[in-house]
Each structure stands twice: as structure tokens, then as C-alpha cells.
Amino acid sequence: MSMNNLLKDFSRLHFPRPPATPAEVAAFEARIGWKLDADLRAFYLHSDGGTLFEEEPDASYRILSLAEIRRARVAILGRDTDEYGAPSQYTLVDMQDTNYAILDVAQQAGGSYPLFDAWHETYPVAKRIASSFAEFLERAMASDGFSYWLDG
């Protein structure tokens, strides 16, 4: 499904936030030190985060706003040194209880950042769950609120 159609479904069926402005996206990229890929840029210019299936605080899929994205090792383990995870991994979706879907900006392929399941009890080991944010969003929105990558 195209990103445009995914964004329409997200707005129609889920809980988007107001969009980020181009200036907010530029400020985020300057602060964080990497550029959003095309899927993420389209998403954040459409909605600066939001939730799937339920509104906060009960949502198990909470796509972080630009202001909330930070290094995964800091968010999950509270440390910002390499022994606690790669510096290129950033939180993107809060799955509750310090579990996140994260992206790795060092592994960009085909213009997209892959996403990983970052379970707090095994991080920095992380399981790849999508090749792009568009793939993640499509599969997540079809999941009935469950973490689609988990067995059972």
C-alpha cells in the first residue's frame, strides 16, 4: 500500500496528532543529526506522532512525536555508551513498559530505515520487524492492536 493511502487510513481509523511543520522537521534533523527518510518525513508532515487502535494512555502502539525520539539505549537502559547499544538506533514507537519499535539509521537500504523490536529485557539485541516505516505501519494497522511480529 502506498504511504499516501496508509496516511489516509491512519487518519480515518486511528488517532493522529496535528502535523509537524517543515521548520519543526528541519529543527529535529539538525538536533538529532540524521535525516528522516521519505516515509518518516511524509508521516511527520501528516501527523507528529499518534496512536493506533486506542487513545493515550492505553495505546500499545504510540508513535512518538519528533520531540520524543531519542537514542534507544538511553530510552531503554538509561545509558548513552556503546556497551548499551548502537548509537545509530532510535526509538520510534512506544509499545509500553520500556519496549519499543526502534529504527537504525546506520542500516538504511533502498532509502528506508529498518525497524526492530527492542524488548527491554534483551536489548541491545533487537529483532528486525520491518524494512521500512511504511511496511511497519501497514502491518501494525492490520494487527488488531497486537505486536504483529510476536508468535501467537
N, C-alpha and C positions, 0 to 999 in steps of 0.2 A: 504494500500500500504506500502511496506517496506521502511525503511529510505533510503536504497541504491537507490531504484527507485525514491523516492522523490528528492534525491540529483541530480540524473541524469536529471530529469525534470526541476529542479531549474536551473541547469547549461545550459540546452538546450533552455529554454523558457524565462528565466528571466536574472537578472543582478548580478551575484555573484562577490565578491571581491576575491583577492588571499587568499589562506588558511592561517590560523594561524598555527604556528609551535607547536609541542608538548611543547617546552620550553615556548612559549607565553601562552599556555593554563595553564601550571603549575604556571606561574607567576600571571596570572589572578586569579586562585583559591587561591593562597597564599594571594594576595592583598584583595580579596573580602570576604574570609572566608568561602566559601562553594564550593562544587564540582559540576561541570557540570554533569547532568545526561547523560545517554548513547546517547539519541537523540541529545542533545545540543553539546556534545563532537564530535559526528560524523559530525554535521553541521559545527562547527567551524574549525575542521581539514580539511573540504572540502572548506569552504568559511568563511572568517572572516567578516560576515555580507553581506549585499547586498540588492537589491530592487526587488520587484515584479512588473511586468507589465510595469513600466516606470523607466527610469533612474532618478537619482537625478538632480535637486532639486524637481521635480514634483511628485515623487513617494509617494503614500499614504500608501504603505507598505514598510517601511525601517527597515530591520532587523539590529539592532545595532551591531557594531563591539565590540569585547571584551573590548576595551578601553573606549567605550561609555556607557556600562552598569553601572547603579548606582541605589541607593535606589529610589524607586518610589516616596516617599514623598518629596525627595529633587528635583527630576526632575519636578514633577508636581506642588508642592506647595512651594518649596524653603526652606523648614524647615526639620530638622532632629531630631524631637522629636516625641514621641509616639502618641501625640494628633493629629498628621498629617498623621498617617497611620502606619501600621505594619513595624517593622524593617526588616522583612523577605521578603518583596515584592520589586522586582527589575524590572526596565524597560527592555524590550527585543525588542519590535517593536514600532517604532515611527510611529504613524498614522497621524501625523501633528497636529499643533495647541495645543501642550501640551497634546494630547490624546495618550495613549499608550496601547499596549497589554503588560501586566506585568506577571511575574511568582512569585509564592510564594514558597520559599524554605522550609518553615515550614510545608507545606502540601503535601510533597512527598508521592505518593501512587503508588505501583507497579513499583517502580524505576523511576518514572517520576514526574516532577513538573507540576502542573496545571497552565493554563494561564487564565488571567482575562482581561476584558475590563476596563480600568481605564480612565474614562472620567473626564477631569479636573474640570468640574462643580459639580460633585457629589463625587469625590474621597475624603475620603478614602473608600467609598462604591464602590465595584467593582463586576462586574458580571462575573461569571465563563463562559468561552467560549471554553475551550478545556481541556482535561485530560492530554495532553502531547504536546510537541513541534511538534512531528510527526503529530498528529491529526490537530493541528493548521495549519501547513504548507500545508498539503493536502487540507484542506478546504479553506484556503486562496488562494492557487494557482488555485482552481476551481471557485473562486468568481468573475471573470471578473473585479477585481480591487475594488470591493465594500467590506465593512465590513460585512462579512457573518452573523454575529450574530445580526445585526440590522434588525428590522422589515422593510418591504417594500424594 
